[in-house]
Amino acid sequence: MSSNFISRRAFVVAGLAAPAFAARPVLRAATFEADITPPLGTPLCIALTPKADRLEDPLKARGILLLPEREKPIVLCALDWISVGNHSQERWKNALARAAGTTPDRVMLQTVHQHDAPGDDQSAEELLRVEGLSDLLMSLPFAQAATNRVAAALRASKPRPVTQVGIGEAKIEGIASNRRILGPDGKIIFGRMTSCRNSEYCAAPEGLIDPMLKSISLFDGEVRVATLSYYATHPMSHYGKGAITCDFPGLARAQQPGFQIHFNGAGGNIGAGKYNDGSDALRPLLTERMASAMKRAREAEKRHKVETPVIHATPVRLPHREGPDFSEDHITADLKNKALEPKFRANAARYLAWYRLLKAGREIPITRVQLGPANIIHMPGELFVEYQLAAQKERPNEFIAMAAYGEYGPMYIGTAKAYEQGGYECGPVSRVGLGTEDVLMSAVKRVFSAP
C-alpha cells in the first residue's frame, strides 16, 4: 500500500472524527461605557442654570455595539446630558461610526435629558464665540474630549455572541404625570412641570402618560449581555443648584445588576410634578420607584431566538416656526443684544443655528431598529407623549419602545392640537411649525411599512 494512499485515508478518517464547525452567530454585541462628567465650572443646562460647583453623581455614556453577521455594525448610545443638537449630532455620530467601523446613519445617539448636566451644541457655541460669549453655553473642549473618550471605549469594547432577545415591561406608579393642565375652555391654565408645590393643580389627575417601562435584554446563553430600558418622563426631581447629578433615572440604573442602558421616551410634556415637590427627600423615593420597575420589567421578559437586526430609516425636514418672533432677523437681534441676560443670548444662538440648518435643507432621520420581536423608534427633540402612544398603535400587537431626545435643535415638539392649547412647551421653546405632527407621523408609518 502506497504512503500516498495511507495519508489520504488518514485525512478522511480524521475529518470524519472531527466535530462539526459551530455555526457563526447571526449577532454579536459589545457594551461600552465612559465617564462624561464635566469639570467644575462647566456650564450646565445649556446656560439656563448656574455653572457646576460640586459633584453629586457621575455622568455616564452607555451604549451597545450590535454586530450583525454580514451587515454593518449598529450603535445605540445614551448620554447623561441634557442635549446634543445641531452640528454636535454630526460630530458625535461621525466619531462613534469611525470607532465602530460603520456609517453615521447606523449610529443612534440620544440623551437622557438630566438638567444638572451639560448640553452640546457646537453650532451655537461658534455663534456665541463671535459675540465674545465663548464658554457661556458649553465647554467645547470638554465636549470634544468626551466624544473622543466615548469613541475610545466603543473601539475597545469586546463582542460576544447573542443567542436570545428578551422583552418585558412593568408599570410605574407615582412618577409620570402630564404637565399640561387644561381649563374648561380647552386652554392651558397651569404647568405642573417636573415638580409642583403651592397649587391646587399639583394634585390634578395624572392625565395622558405612558405608564409602562419597557425592557429589552440580549443574552448569550444564560448570560445577560445588556439590558436597554425606556420610559417617558422629564428625568429631574430638582435641579439648577449647581450640583452635577444623573438624577433619579441614572441612580435607578446604577442599582441594576449587570449592564443597563436607559433611554428617555417621548417625555416632553411629562414630568413628576404630581408626585414631586422638589424636596431632597423625594429623589430617593422616585429612584426607588424607577429601580423597582426596571427590575420587574427584566423579570417579566420573555425570551426569543435572536435574529439579524434590521434598520429602517426615513429622513424628514421639519417646518420652522413662523411669526415675527421666530424670524432670522429677530433671532439675530437677540443674539447681538448686549442688554439681554446672557442665557437668553445663548438661547438665541441655539435658535439661530437650528434656523440656518433648516434653511440649508437639513434632514433628520426617523429610525426604527428591529431587534427580534422588539421595535425601537429613535426620534428628535422633546417629543410629546402622544407620538409614543401613536407609534404603539401602529403595531398594537408588537413590542414598541421609543427613544426621544436625539437631535435637539427643534427642542419641544408638540401635537397640532397642543399649539392651539398654548402653554410653556408650545411657546418660544418650540422651534417647529405647523405640519410637524403630519411630517413625523407619516415618517413613523413609513418606517413601520418598510420591508
C-alpha positions as CSV (number, residue, x, y, z in Angstrom):
1,M,0.0,0.0,0.0
2,S,1.5,3.3,-1.0
3,S,2.3,6.0,1.5
4,N,0.1,8.5,-0.5
5,F,-2.9,6.2,0.0
6,I,-2.3,6.0,3.7
7,S,-2.0,9.7,4.0
8,R,-5.3,10.3,2.1
9,R,-7.1,7.7,4.2
10,A,-5.8,9.2,7.5
11,F,-7.0,12.6,6.3
12,V,-10.5,11.3,5.6
13,V,-10.8,9.4,8.9
14,A,-9.6,12.5,10.8
15,G,-12.2,14.6,9.1
16,L,-15.0,12.2,10.0
17,A,-13.9,12.1,13.6
18,A,-13.6,15.9,14.0
19,P,-16.6,17.8,15.4
20,A,-18.7,19.9,13.1
21,F,-17.8,23.6,13.0
22,A,-20.2,25.6,15.2
23,A,-22.5,27.9,13.2
24,R,-21.5,31.6,13.2
25,P,-23.8,33.7,15.4
26,V,-26.2,35.9,13.4
27,L,-25.5,38.6,16.0
28,R,-22.7,39.6,18.4
29,A,-22.8,42.6,20.8
30,A,-20.4,44.6,22.9
31,T,-21.2,47.1,25.6
32,F,-19.3,50.3,26.2
33,E,-19.2,52.9,28.9
34,A,-17.3,56.2,29.6
35,D,-17.4,58.9,32.2
36,I,-18.7,62.1,30.7
37,T,-18.8,64.1,34.0
38,P,-17.8,67.7,33.3
39,P,-15.2,69.5,35.4
40,L,-16.4,72.1,38.0
41,G,-17.0,75.4,36.4
42,T,-18.6,73.9,33.3
43,P,-21.9,75.3,32.1
44,L,-24.9,73.2,32.9
45,C,-28.4,73.0,31.4
46,I,-27.3,74.9,28.2
47,A,-26.6,78.1,30.3
48,L,-30.1,78.1,31.9
49,T,-28.8,77.4,35.4
50,P,-25.6,78.1,37.4
51,K,-22.4,76.5,36.4
52,A,-21.2,73.3,38.1
53,D,-19.8,73.9,41.5
54,R,-20.0,70.4,43.0
55,L,-20.4,66.8,42.1
56,E,-23.2,64.6,43.5
57,D,-23.2,61.8,41.0
58,P,-21.0,61.0,38.0
59,L,-22.5,61.2,34.5
60,K,-22.2,58.3,32.1
61,A,-22.3,57.5,28.4
62,R,-23.5,53.9,28.0
63,G,-24.1,52.1,24.8
64,I,-24.2,48.9,22.9
65,L,-22.5,47.9,19.6
66,L,-24.5,45.4,17.6
67,L,-22.5,43.3,15.1
68,P,-24.9,41.5,12.7
69,E,-23.5,38.8,10.5
70,R,-22.8,40.2,7.0
71,E,-24.2,43.7,7.9
72,K,-22.5,46.9,9.0
73,P,-22.5,47.5,12.8
74,I,-25.2,49.4,14.6
75,V,-24.6,51.7,17.7
76,L,-27.1,52.6,20.3
77,C,-25.8,55.2,22.8
78,A,-27.4,57.3,25.6
79,L,-25.7,60.2,27.4
80,D,-26.4,61.6,30.8
81,W,-26.6,65.1,29.3
82,I,-29.4,67.4,28.7
83,S,-29.0,67.7,24.9
84,V,-26.8,67.2,21.8
85,G,-28.0,69.4,19.0
86,N,-27.2,70.8,15.5
87,H,-23.7,70.1,14.3
88,S,-22.8,68.4,17.5
89,Q,-25.0,65.5,16.5
90,E,-22.8,65.0,13.4
91,R,-19.6,65.2,15.5
92,W,-20.8,62.5,17.8
93,K,-22.2,60.2,15.1
94,N,-19.1,60.5,12.9
95,A,-16.8,59.8,15.8
96,L,-18.8,56.7,17.0
97,A,-19.2,55.5,13.4
98,R,-15.4,55.6,12.9
99,A,-14.9,53.8,16.2
100,A,-17.4,51.1,15.3
101,G,-16.4,50.7,11.6
102,T,-19.8,51.7,10.4
103,T,-21.6,54.7,8.9
104,P,-23.2,57.6,10.8
105,D,-26.7,56.6,9.7
106,R,-26.3,53.5,11.8
107,V,-25.5,55.4,15.0
108,M,-28.4,56.3,17.3
109,L,-27.4,59.0,19.8
110,Q,-29.8,60.1,22.5
111,T,-29.6,62.0,25.8
112,V,-31.4,61.1,29.0
113,H,-32.0,64.8,29.4
114,Q,-31.0,65.4,33.0
115,H,-30.8,69.2,33.6
116,D,-27.9,69.2,36.1
117,A,-25.7,68.2,33.2
118,P,-24.0,69.7,30.2
119,G,-25.5,70.3,26.7
120,D,-23.6,70.1,23.5
121,D,-24.3,72.5,20.6
122,Q,-21.1,73.3,18.7
123,S,-23.0,75.3,16.1
124,A,-24.4,77.7,18.8
125,E,-21.1,77.9,20.6
126,E,-19.4,79.1,17.4
127,L,-22.0,81.9,17.0
128,L,-21.5,82.9,20.6
129,R,-17.7,83.0,20.3
130,V,-18.1,85.7,17.6
131,E,-20.1,87.7,20.1
132,G,-17.4,87.3,22.8
133,L,-19.5,84.8,24.8
134,S,-17.4,81.7,24.4
135,D,-18.0,79.1,27.1
136,L,-21.3,80.6,28.1
137,L,-23.4,77.7,26.6
138,M,-20.9,74.9,26.9
139,S,-17.3,73.9,27.1
140,L,-16.4,72.8,23.6
141,P,-13.0,71.4,24.6
142,F,-14.7,69.3,27.2
143,A,-17.4,68.1,24.8
144,Q,-14.9,67.2,22.2
145,A,-12.8,65.3,24.8
146,A,-16.0,63.5,26.0
147,T,-16.8,62.5,22.4
148,N,-13.3,61.0,22.0
149,R,-13.5,59.2,25.3
150,V,-16.7,57.5,24.4
151,A,-15.4,56.6,20.9
152,A,-12.3,55.1,22.5
153,A,-14.5,53.0,24.9
154,L,-16.5,51.8,21.9
155,R,-13.4,50.9,19.9
156,A,-12.1,48.9,22.9
157,S,-15.3,47.0,23.5
158,K,-15.3,43.2,23.3
159,P,-18.1,41.5,21.5
160,R,-19.7,38.2,22.4
161,P,-22.4,36.1,20.8
162,V,-26.1,36.9,21.3
163,T,-28.4,33.9,21.3
164,Q,-31.7,35.4,22.6
165,V,-33.6,38.7,22.9
166,G,-35.8,39.2,25.9
167,I,-38.7,41.7,26.0
168,G,-40.7,42.8,29.0
169,E,-42.4,45.8,30.6
170,A,-43.6,47.0,34.0
171,K,-46.0,49.6,35.1
172,I,-44.6,52.5,37.2
173,E,-46.8,54.1,39.8
174,G,-46.0,57.5,41.2
175,I,-43.6,59.1,38.7
176,A,-45.1,60.4,35.5
177,S,-47.9,62.9,35.2
178,N,-48.8,65.2,32.3
179,R,-47.5,68.7,32.8
180,R,-50.3,70.5,30.9
181,I,-53.4,71.2,32.9
182,L,-56.4,72.3,30.8
183,G,-59.1,74.7,31.8
184,P,-62.8,74.4,30.8
185,D,-62.1,76.3,27.5
186,G,-59.5,73.7,26.5
187,K,-56.6,76.1,27.0
188,I,-53.6,75.6,29.3
189,I,-54.3,77.1,32.8
190,F,-51.3,75.6,34.7
191,G,-48.0,73.9,34.0
192,R,-47.3,71.2,36.6
193,M,-43.7,70.7,35.3
194,T,-41.2,68.3,36.9
195,S,-42.0,69.5,40.4
196,C,-45.1,71.2,41.9
197,R,-46.0,72.9,45.1
198,N,-48.3,75.5,46.5
199,S,-51.0,75.0,43.9
200,E,-54.3,73.1,43.9
201,Y,-53.4,71.8,40.4
202,C,-50.5,69.8,41.7
203,A,-52.9,67.1,42.8
204,A,-54.8,67.1,39.5
205,P,-55.2,63.7,37.7
206,E,-52.1,62.2,36.0
207,G,-53.5,63.0,32.6
208,L,-52.2,61.4,29.4
209,I,-49.0,59.4,30.1
210,D,-47.4,56.1,29.1
211,P,-47.0,54.3,32.5
212,M,-45.0,51.4,31.1
213,L,-41.3,51.0,31.4
214,K,-40.0,48.8,28.5
215,S,-37.1,46.4,28.8
216,I,-35.0,44.7,26.1
217,S,-32.2,42.3,27.0
218,L,-29.7,40.5,25.0
219,F,-28.4,37.1,26.2
220,D,-25.5,34.8,25.4
221,G,-27.0,31.6,26.7
222,E,-27.9,32.3,30.3
223,V,-25.6,35.3,30.5
224,R,-27.3,38.7,30.2
225,V,-25.1,40.8,28.0
226,A,-27.0,44.0,28.3
227,T,-30.5,45.5,29.2
228,L,-32.0,48.5,27.5
229,S,-34.8,50.3,29.3
230,Y,-37.2,53.0,28.0
231,Y,-39.6,55.3,30.0
232,A,-41.1,58.7,29.1
233,T,-40.7,61.5,31.6
234,H,-38.6,64.5,32.3
235,P,-35.8,63.0,34.4
236,M,-35.5,65.6,37.2
237,S,-36.6,65.7,40.8
238,H,-35.0,69.1,41.3
239,Y,-32.2,71.0,39.5
240,G,-30.5,74.3,39.0
241,K,-28.4,74.5,42.2
242,G,-25.0,73.9,40.7
243,A,-24.8,70.2,41.6
244,I,-23.9,67.7,38.8
245,T,-26.1,64.6,39.0
246,C,-27.6,61.9,36.9
247,D,-30.8,62.3,38.9
248,F,-33.3,59.5,39.6
249,P,-33.1,57.6,36.3
250,G,-29.3,57.4,36.5
251,L,-29.4,56.5,40.2
252,A,-32.0,53.8,39.4
253,R,-30.0,52.5,36.5
254,A,-26.9,52.2,38.8
255,Q,-28.8,49.9,41.2
256,Q,-29.4,47.3,38.4
257,P,-27.3,44.2,38.2
258,G,-25.2,43.8,35.0
259,F,-25.0,46.4,32.3
260,Q,-28.1,48.6,31.8
261,I,-28.6,51.5,29.4
262,H,-31.6,53.8,29.9
263,F,-33.3,55.9,27.3
264,N,-35.8,58.6,27.8
265,G,-39.0,58.2,25.8
266,A,-41.3,60.9,24.5
267,G,-41.4,62.8,27.7
268,G,-41.6,66.4,26.5
269,N,-45.0,67.1,28.2
270,I,-44.4,64.6,31.1
271,G,-42.8,65.2,34.5
272,A,-43.1,64.0,38.1
273,G,-45.0,67.1,39.2
274,K,-48.0,65.3,40.7
275,Y,-45.7,63.2,42.9
276,N,-42.8,65.6,43.5
277,D,-42.5,68.9,45.3
278,G,-38.8,69.3,44.5
279,S,-37.6,68.5,48.0
280,D,-34.4,66.5,48.6
281,A,-36.4,63.7,50.3
282,L,-38.3,62.8,47.2
283,R,-35.4,62.0,44.9
284,P,-34.7,58.7,46.7
285,L,-38.4,57.8,46.5
286,L,-38.5,58.4,42.8
287,T,-35.3,56.5,42.3
288,E,-36.8,53.5,44.2
289,R,-39.9,53.5,42.1
290,M,-37.9,53.5,38.8
291,A,-35.4,51.0,40.1
292,S,-38.3,48.7,41.0
293,A,-39.8,49.0,37.6
294,M,-36.5,48.2,35.9
295,K,-36.2,45.1,38.0
296,R,-39.8,44.0,37.4
297,A,-39.6,44.6,33.7
298,R,-36.5,42.4,33.5
299,E,-38.2,39.7,35.5
300,A,-41.2,39.8,33.1
301,E,-39.1,39.4,30.0
302,K,-40.0,36.6,27.5
303,R,-37.0,35.3,25.5
304,H,-37.0,34.9,21.8
305,K,-34.5,33.5,19.4
306,V,-32.2,36.2,18.1
307,E,-32.5,37.4,14.5
308,T,-30.3,39.7,12.5
309,P,-31.1,43.4,13.4
310,V,-32.7,45.5,10.7
311,I,-32.7,49.3,10.4
312,H,-35.5,51.1,8.6
313,A,-34.9,54.9,8.3
314,T,-36.6,57.8,6.6
315,P,-35.3,61.4,6.5
316,V,-37.7,64.3,7.4
317,R,-37.5,68.1,7.0
318,L,-39.3,69.7,9.9
319,P,-41.0,73.1,9.2
320,H,-39.7,76.0,11.2
321,R,-42.0,78.0,13.5
322,E,-43.5,81.0,11.7
323,G,-44.1,84.5,13.0
324,P,-42.1,87.7,13.6
325,D,-40.6,86.4,16.9
326,F,-39.2,83.3,15.0
327,S,-37.7,85.2,12.0
328,E,-33.9,85.1,11.4
329,D,-33.7,88.9,11.9
330,H,-35.4,88.7,15.3
331,I,-33.3,85.8,16.5
332,T,-30.1,87.5,15.3
333,A,-31.0,90.8,17.0
334,D,-31.5,88.8,20.3
335,L,-28.1,87.2,19.9
336,K,-26.4,90.5,19.4
337,N,-28.4,92.4,22.1
338,K,-25.9,93.1,24.9
339,A,-28.8,94.3,27.2
340,L,-30.3,90.8,27.3
341,E,-29.3,88.3,30.0
342,P,-26.5,86.1,28.7
343,K,-28.7,82.9,29.0
344,F,-31.2,84.5,26.5
345,R,-28.4,85.3,24.1
346,A,-27.3,81.6,24.4
347,N,-30.9,80.6,23.6
348,A,-30.8,82.8,20.5
349,A,-27.6,81.2,19.4
350,R,-29.2,77.8,19.5
351,Y,-32.3,79.0,17.8
352,L,-30.3,80.7,15.0
353,A,-28.1,77.6,14.4
354,W,-31.2,75.5,14.0
355,Y,-32.9,78.0,11.8
356,R,-30.0,78.2,9.4
357,L,-29.6,74.5,9.3
358,L,-33.2,74.1,8.3
359,K,-32.9,76.9,5.8
360,A,-30.0,74.9,4.2
361,G,-32.2,71.8,3.9
362,R,-31.2,69.9,7.0
363,E,-32.9,66.5,7.3
364,I,-33.3,64.4,10.4
365,P,-33.6,60.6,10.2
366,I,-36.5,58.9,11.9
367,T,-35.2,55.4,12.5
368,R,-36.7,52.0,13.6
369,V,-34.2,49.4,14.8
370,Q,-35.9,45.9,14.6
371,L,-34.2,43.6,17.1
372,G,-36.0,40.3,17.0
373,P,-39.5,41.0,18.3
374,A,-38.6,44.4,19.6
375,N,-39.0,47.6,17.6
376,I,-37.1,50.7,18.8
377,I,-38.1,54.1,17.3
378,H,-35.5,56.9,17.5
379,M,-36.9,60.4,17.5
380,P,-35.7,64.0,17.8
381,G,-36.4,66.7,20.4
382,E,-38.5,67.0,23.4
383,L,-41.3,65.0,21.9
384,F,-44.8,64.9,23.4
385,V,-46.0,61.5,24.7
386,E,-48.8,61.4,22.1
387,Y,-46.2,60.5,19.5
388,Q,-45.1,57.5,21.5
389,L,-48.6,56.3,22.1
390,A,-49.5,56.8,18.4
391,A,-46.4,54.7,17.3
392,Q,-47.6,51.9,19.6
393,K,-51.0,52.0,17.9
394,E,-49.3,51.5,14.5
395,R,-48.4,47.9,15.6
396,P,-50.7,47.2,18.6
397,N,-49.7,43.5,18.8
398,E,-45.9,44.2,18.7
399,F,-43.4,45.4,21.2
400,I,-42.7,49.1,20.6
401,A,-40.1,51.2,22.6
402,M,-39.3,54.8,21.8
403,A,-36.1,56.8,22.5
404,A,-36.6,60.6,22.0
405,Y,-34.1,63.4,22.8
406,G,-32.0,62.7,19.7
407,E,-31.4,65.8,17.5
408,Y,-32.2,68.7,20.0
409,G,-32.3,71.6,17.5
410,P,-36.1,71.7,17.4
411,M,-36.5,71.5,21.2
412,Y,-40.1,70.8,22.2
413,I,-42.2,69.1,19.6
414,G,-45.9,69.2,20.4
415,T,-49.0,68.0,18.5
416,A,-51.1,70.2,16.3
417,K,-53.8,70.4,18.9
418,A,-51.2,71.3,21.6
419,Y,-50.2,74.5,19.8
420,E,-53.9,75.6,19.9
421,Q,-53.9,75.0,23.7
422,G,-50.9,77.1,24.4
423,G,-48.6,76.6,27.4
424,Y,-44.9,76.7,28.0
425,E,-44.0,73.7,25.8
426,C,-45.7,75.4,22.8
427,G,-44.2,78.8,23.3
428,P,-40.8,80.1,22.2
429,V,-39.1,76.9,23.4
430,S,-40.6,75.0,20.5
431,R,-38.9,75.8,17.2
432,V,-41.0,73.7,14.8
433,G,-44.0,74.9,12.8
434,L,-47.5,73.8,11.8
435,G,-47.4,70.5,9.9
436,T,-44.8,68.9,12.2
437,E,-47.2,66.3,13.5
438,D,-48.1,65.2,10.0
439,V,-44.4,65.0,9.0
440,L,-43.4,62.9,12.0
441,M,-46.4,60.5,12.0
442,S,-46.0,60.0,8.3
443,A,-42.4,59.1,8.9
444,V,-43.3,56.6,11.6
445,K,-45.8,54.9,9.3
446,R,-43.1,54.7,6.6
447,V,-40.5,53.0,8.9
448,F,-43.1,50.5,10.0
449,S,-44.2,49.7,6.5
450,A,-40.7,49.2,5.2
451,P,-40.0,45.6,4.1
